[in-house]
Amino acid sequence: MRLVTALSLFGTAANLLYSFYVLIVWFFKSDVAPGWVSLSLQQSGMFFLISLVLLVLGEYILNMASASNEGPLYHVGQEFTSARMTRREKLNIEVVVGGDIKRADVPVVR
């Protein structure tokens, strides 16, 4: 994913530089083909925006992926149903320690 964001960043920079090149050619060269400047600037601007959107989306996906890995080190293993059990007694919580699952001691409230 970092490669995608790096390529998007390169695309934005390259399109920005190409826009400056087109403007320099337009200012200093007298025999430019009609419509070349406007078409080149339009395409460069659109590819700049597309690359910028891809860059932002790539960074957002990386941010969400790293945030999802920071969750709690436990998960609910099983929940039993009974008319007399309270919510706290229903939960069977297991704690993940170094890849091993161990049962947590949950105090029973009566």
C-alpha positions as CSV (number, residue, x, y, z in Angstrom):
1,M,0.0,0.0,0.0
2,R,2.9,2.3,0.6
3,L,4.0,1.7,-3.0
4,V,0.6,2.8,-4.2
5,T,0.8,6.0,-2.1
6,A,4.3,6.6,-3.3
7,L,3.3,6.2,-7.0
8,S,0.3,8.5,-6.4
9,L,2.6,11.1,-4.9
10,F,4.9,10.8,-7.9
11,G,1.9,11.2,-10.2
12,T,0.8,14.4,-8.5
13,A,4.3,15.9,-8.7
14,A,4.8,14.8,-12.3
15,N,1.5,16.3,-13.4
16,L,2.3,19.6,-11.5
17,L,5.7,19.8,-13.2
18,Y,4.2,19.0,-16.6
19,S,1.7,21.9,-16.1
20,F,4.6,24.2,-15.4
21,Y,6.4,22.9,-18.5
22,V,3.3,23.6,-20.7
23,L,3.0,27.1,-19.3
24,I,6.7,27.8,-20.0
25,V,6.4,26.5,-23.5
26,W,3.3,28.7,-24.1
27,F,5.1,31.8,-22.8
28,F,8.5,31.4,-24.6
29,K,7.6,29.5,-27.9
30,S,5.8,31.3,-30.6
31,D,4.8,28.4,-32.9
32,V,2.8,26.2,-30.5
33,A,0.0,24.1,-32.1
34,P,-3.4,25.5,-31.6
35,G,-5.2,23.9,-28.7
36,W,-2.2,22.1,-27.3
37,V,-1.8,24.3,-24.3
38,S,-5.4,24.1,-23.2
39,L,-5.7,20.4,-23.8
40,S,-2.4,19.6,-22.0
41,L,-3.3,21.8,-19.0
42,Q,-6.8,20.1,-18.8
43,Q,-5.4,16.6,-18.9
44,S,-2.6,17.4,-16.5
45,G,-5.1,19.0,-14.1
46,M,-7.4,16.0,-14.2
47,F,-4.6,13.5,-13.7
48,F,-3.3,15.6,-10.9
49,L,-6.7,15.4,-9.2
50,I,-7.0,11.7,-9.7
51,S,-3.5,11.1,-8.3
52,L,-4.3,13.3,-5.4
53,V,-7.5,11.4,-4.6
54,L,-5.7,8.1,-4.9
55,L,-3.0,9.4,-2.5
56,V,-5.6,10.4,0.1
57,L,-7.5,7.1,-0.2
58,G,-4.3,5.1,0.1
59,E,-3.3,6.9,3.3
60,Y,-6.8,6.6,4.7
61,I,-6.8,2.8,4.1
62,L,-3.4,2.6,5.8
63,N,-4.6,4.6,8.7
64,M,-7.7,2.4,9.1
65,A,-5.7,-0.8,8.8
66,S,-3.3,0.3,11.6
67,A,-6.2,1.5,13.8
68,S,-8.0,-1.8,13.5
69,N,-4.9,-3.7,14.8
70,E,-5.0,-1.7,18.0
71,G,-8.1,-3.4,19.4
72,P,-8.4,-5.1,22.8
73,L,-6.5,-8.3,23.5
74,Y,-9.7,-10.2,24.3
75,H,-12.8,-11.4,22.5
76,V,-16.1,-12.8,23.7
77,G,-15.9,-16.6,23.4
78,Q,-19.4,-17.7,24.1
79,E,-22.5,-16.3,25.7
80,F,-25.0,-18.5,27.5
81,T,-28.7,-17.8,28.0
82,S,-30.6,-18.4,31.2
83,A,-33.5,-16.7,33.0
84,R,-31.5,-16.5,36.3
85,M,-28.2,-15.3,34.9
86,T,-27.3,-11.6,34.9
87,R,-25.5,-10.0,32.0
88,R,-22.1,-10.2,33.7
89,E,-22.6,-13.9,34.4
90,K,-23.5,-14.6,30.7
91,L,-20.1,-13.5,29.3
92,N,-17.3,-16.0,28.9
93,I,-14.3,-13.7,28.2
94,E,-11.1,-15.1,26.9
95,V,-7.8,-13.1,27.0
96,V,-5.3,-13.4,24.2
97,V,-1.8,-13.4,25.5
98,G,1.0,-13.9,23.0
99,G,-1.2,-15.8,20.6
100,D,-2.5,-18.2,23.4
101,I,-6.1,-17.9,24.5
102,K,-6.6,-18.1,28.3
103,R,-9.8,-17.9,30.2
104,A,-10.1,-14.8,32.3
105,D,-11.4,-15.0,35.8
106,V,-14.6,-13.0,35.8
107,P,-16.1,-12.5,39.2
108,V,-19.7,-13.8,39.6
109,V,-22.1,-11.3,40.9
110,R,-25.1,-12.8,42.8
